[in-house]
Amino acid sequence: MKKAIGLLCLLLFAISWSAQSIDDSFRKYWYQGKAELTRYGLQQARYGEIHKGDAVLIFVTEPFLSDKQVKYEHGEKSKAQSVLKLNLTRKFFTGIYPYSLMTSIFTPVDYQKQRTLKITSSSQEWCGHTFTQMNWRNGSYDVVVRSYFQDEGDQNFKIQQAWLEDEFWTRIRLAPETLPVGDVEIVPGLQFVRLWHKDAKPVKAAAKITEDGKLKVYSVDYPSINRQLIIRFQKQFPHEIESWEETQPGGFGGSAPLTTKAVKTKTILLDYWNRHGNEDAHYRKELGLTER
């Protein structure tokens, strides 16, 4: 019964958003009551070495309350809008202890009228954990940082209108032609910011889009922080992300640059929120996720 109700809600929101400038292929793909789960083989640079792990991108549309900036679950339906949500996770080990990173990005499907509304990002490892949240309100982002580490501590501040690296992932899936190019100011990805203990603030960058066969390649260079991001994605809808690379210092103290790489190994469409029994564990194997 719950499964049927959940699917009905998704279908109702698909219908309610039919007046938007969304074509049929978009509706058929993103409003079919399933999420897109993609596993990537991860080679993560950390402490001057490369560590193997898993990255997973979970894309799904859902109703979202823009005033409270939380998922719509009950109440006045007219107050909700449709967003494309991405949960980007990474898991890898450094020596004996594990890292677990997750960033959630909430971008309106009607992206032409509103910016990405919310981004949260957290990291957990045996030294401690951190959490960052950005909320779009009144023309700027309200930022909250909570961290175990002394120099980061508890922070609350604003970021005036600027591009966010984290929103490029959802924009690629919604409308890659709207990615910023040329000389722009961008807030680097929050996973990078926390792992390398940087301030979440706009920095100057140069961005471009090129082509490589059936793929488009989006490159962002940040000269001041010695970082480059490259994302490769399909030219054709639904613009699946094939791989990405991040080149930056491999460790602390001015160490030589290393390149983190993530390459797609498997994509499945699944209503994963209904697959939480022991009998559903085979989907992990299908996706390519294994216990260590």
Buried (B, 14 or more C-beta within 10 A) or exposed (E): EEEEEBBEBBEEBBEBBEEBEBEEEBBEBBBBBBBBBBBBBBBBBBEEEBBEBBBBBBBBBBBBBBEEBEEBEEEEEEEBBBBBBBBBBBBBBBEEEBBBBBBBBBBBBBBEEBBBBBBBBBBBBEEEBBBBBBBBBEEBBBBBBBBBEEEBEEEEEEBEEBBBBBBBBBBBBBEBEEBBBEEBBBBBBBBBBBBBEBEBEBBEBBBEBEEEEEBBBBBBBBEEBEBBBBBBBBEEEBBBBBBBBBBBBBBEEEEEEBBBBBBBBBBBBBBBEBEEEEEEEEBEEEBBBEEE
